Amino acid sequence: MLMFMPPIITALPAQPAPEALLAFSQQAGVDVLFSADDLRPVTTAAVIGRHEPEDALNRLLKNTGFIARRKLLGKFIVTRGTRPTGSL
């Protein structure tokens, strides 16, 4: 059973994804597993404000083609999202 995580205050500018995920991990006090090689060419969205960690991470990765899944309390894995049916 996944438990609720309290909101955190984030101040993450748009930046290269590996740096953004490391900064998010530090600000949120959570572990984030990801492939730096896969994410190197990706730029994340800015996320500023008070959010539940999972929501903040999803906002950070919005429109990047990557998604975050929570595995355990305080642990997330970032992977490529699946393409919608019919996309190229």
Secondary structure, DSSP 4 states (H G I P E B T S, - for coil): -PPP---EEEEE-S-BHHHHHHHHHHHHT-EEE--HHHHTT-BPPPEEEEE-HHHHHHHHHTTTTEEEEEEETTEEEEEEPPPPTT--
